[in-house]
Amino acid sequence: MKNSVFALSVFLLVTVTLSAQIRPDALQAFRDGAFERSIQICLNEIAENPNNIESHVVISWSLMALGRYEEALTYAIMGRNLSRYDIRIIRNLGEANFYLGRNNDALQYFQEFISLAPAGTRVETIYYFLGEIYMRMGRFRHADIALSSAVHRLPGNAVWWTRLAYARENAGDLLDAVTAYERALSLNPQLGDAQRGLDRVRQTLARL
């Protein structure tokens, strides 16, 4: 009898272990670029457990990777209802609204992210998004501050230096714009936007 119980216990343990091993991994599928598969896995997980916050996070990532921002926003909102202060959900809400052109909503969520996680993972990207939103709004000095924070944390991004230079150019800070354009070109001499911007600012300075 004891041997039978032991054998049954081992069988159940092996069964559970194998089941866990073969269970589809939505996050791994996302990392592999298999976004549709990741979405389907998440949908299955949510159907099984509607309170699974991880599924709501990952499905939003995968949907945004496919440019399906309205759907991503829907799942991010659902995730927000499950976990009010999950910074991954807050970031997803900000990004989805950003790509949908809903500047005020995106601004609110990005500011909340920074408030909750000032040193959070990839916070430099949040500052970049903030800079782009401020430029959309014509608030170029605010954009300068946000983009300066972005390049301070990730100084090797030539595109961000170009956007910072453009913000400074539009704010009338021409000498600082030259500095930023030159920094962008030192990182990527082939960056056409930076070269055109530098030429444009130098021409403006020459007329002053």
C-alpha positions in Angstrom: 0.0 0.0 0.0 2.8 2.4 0.9 4.6 1.6 -2.3 1.4 2.4 -4.3 0.9 5.7 -2.5 4.6 6.6 -3.1 4.3 5.6 -6.8 1.2 7.7 -7.2 2.9 10.7 -5.6 5.8 10.4 -7.9 3.5 10.2 -10.9 1.6 13.3 -9.9 4.8 15.2 -9.2 6.3 14.3 -12.6 3.0 15.2 -14.3 2.8 18.6 -12.7 6.5 19.2 -13.5 6.1 18.3 -17.1 3.0 20.4 -17.4 4.8 23.4 -16.0 7.7 22.7 -18.4 5.5 22.6 -21.5 3.2 25.5 -20.5 3.5 28.2 -23.2 5.5 31.3 -22.1 3.9 34.6 -23.3 6.9 36.7 -22.2 9.4 34.4 -24.0 7.2 34.6 -27.1 7.2 38.4 -26.9 11.0 38.4 -26.5 11.4 36.1 -29.5 9.3 38.6 -31.6 6.4 36.1 -31.8 3.9 38.7 -30.9 0.7 37.0 -32.2 1.6 33.9 -30.3 2.3 35.9 -27.2 -1.1 37.6 -27.5 -2.9 34.2 -27.9 -1.1 32.8 -24.9 -2.1 35.8 -22.8 -5.7 35.6 -24.0 -5.8 32.0 -22.9 -4.2 32.9 -19.5 -6.7 35.7 -19.0 -9.6 33.4 -19.8 -8.3 31.0 -17.2 -7.5 33.7 -14.7 -8.9 37.3 -15.4 -6.8 38.6 -12.5 -3.5 37.6 -13.9 -1.6 40.9 -14.0 1.4 39.5 -15.9 -0.9 38.5 -18.8 -2.3 42.1 -19.0 1.2 43.5 -19.0 2.6 41.2 -21.7 -0.4 41.4 -24.0 -0.2 45.1 -24.0 3.5 45.0 -25.0 2.8 42.6 -27.8 -0.2 44.5 -29.1 1.9 47.7 -29.1 4.7 45.9 -30.9 2.1 45.2 -33.7 0.8 48.8 -33.7 -2.5 47.8 -32.2 -2.6 50.7 -29.7 -6.3 50.8 -29.0 -6.3 47.2 -28.0 -3.2 47.6 -26.0 -4.8 50.5 -24.2 -7.9 48.3 -23.4 -5.8 45.7 -21.7 -3.6 48.2 -19.9 -6.8 49.8 -18.5 -7.9 46.4 -17.3 -4.5 45.8 -15.8 -4.8 49.2 -14.0 -8.0 48.0 -12.4 -6.1 45.0 -11.1 -3.0 46.7 -9.9 -3.3 50.5 -9.4 0.4 51.2 -9.0 2.1 48.6 -11.2 4.6 50.8 -13.1 4.7 48.5 -16.1 0.9 49.0 -16.5 1.4 52.8 -16.0 4.1 52.8 -18.7 1.9 50.9 -21.1 -0.9 53.4 -20.5 1.4 56.2 -21.3 2.9 54.6 -24.4 -0.5 53.6 -25.9 -1.9 57.0 -25.4 1.3 58.6 -26.8 1.0 56.6 -30.1 -2.7 57.4 -30.3 -1.8 61.1 -30.1 -3.6 61.6 -26.8 -1.0 63.9 -25.4 -2.6 65.0 -22.1 -3.4 61.4 -21.1 0.1 60.2 -22.0 1.7 63.1 -20.1 -0.3 62.2 -17.0 0.8 58.6 -17.0 4.4 59.3 -17.8 4.6 61.8 -15.0 3.0 59.3 -12.7 5.6 56.7 -13.7 8.5 59.1 -12.9 6.9 60.0 -9.6 6.6 56.3 -8.6 9.9 55.1 -10.1 12.3 58.0 -10.7 15.1 55.4 -11.2 12.9 52.8 -12.8 13.9 50.5 -15.7 14.2 52.5 -18.9 13.1 55.7 -17.3 15.2 57.5 -19.9 12.7 56.4 -22.5 9.9 58.0 -20.5 11.8 61.3 -20.5 12.2 60.9 -24.3 8.4 60.4 -24.7 7.8 63.4 -22.5 10.1 65.5 -24.6 8.2 64.5 -27.8 4.9 65.3 -26.2 6.1 68.8 -25.1 7.3 69.4 -28.6 3.9 68.4 -30.0 2.4 71.0 -27.6 4.9 73.7 -28.6 6.4 73.7 -25.1 10.0 73.7 -26.3 11.7 74.6 -23.0 9.9 71.8 -21.2 10.9 69.5 -24.1 14.5 70.7 -23.5 14.4 69.7 -19.9 12.8 66.3 -20.6 15.2 65.4 -23.4 18.2 66.6 -21.4 17.2 64.1 -18.8 16.9 61.4 -21.4 20.4 62.0 -22.9 21.9 62.3 -19.4 20.8 58.8 -18.7 21.5 57.4 -22.2 24.2 59.7 -23.7 24.9 57.5 -26.7 21.6 58.0 -28.5 22.3 60.2 -31.5 18.6 60.5 -32.4 17.7 61.8 -28.9 20.5 64.4 -29.1 19.0 65.5 -32.5 15.6 65.9 -30.9 17.1 67.8 -28.0 18.8 70.1 -30.4 15.6 70.7 -32.3 13.8 71.6 -29.1 16.5 74.1 -28.2 16.5 75.5 -31.7 12.7 76.1 -31.5 13.1 77.6 -28.0 15.6 80.1 -29.4 18.6 78.6 -27.6 20.7 78.5 -30.7 24.2 78.0 -29.3 23.0 75.2 -27.1 21.2 73.7 -30.2 24.6 73.8 -32.1 26.2 71.9 -29.2 23.5 69.2 -29.2 23.5 68.8 -33.0 27.3 68.5 -33.0 27.0 65.8 -30.3 24.5 63.9 -32.4 26.9 64.0 -35.4 29.8 62.9 -33.3 27.8 59.8 -32.5 26.4 59.3 -36.0 28.0 61.4 -38.7 25.5 60.1 -41.2 22.5 61.4 -39.4 20.9 63.7 -42.0 18.4 65.4 -39.6 21.3 66.5 -37.3 23.4 67.8 -40.2 20.5 69.7 -41.7 19.6 71.1 -38.3 23.2 72.2 -37.6 23.5 73.9 -41.0 20.1 75.7 -40.4 21.1 77.0 -37.0 24.5 78.1 -38.2 22.9 80.0 -41.0 20.5 81.7 -38.5 23.4 82.6 -36.3 25.3 84.1 -39.2 22.4 86.4 -39.9 22.3 87.8 -36.4 
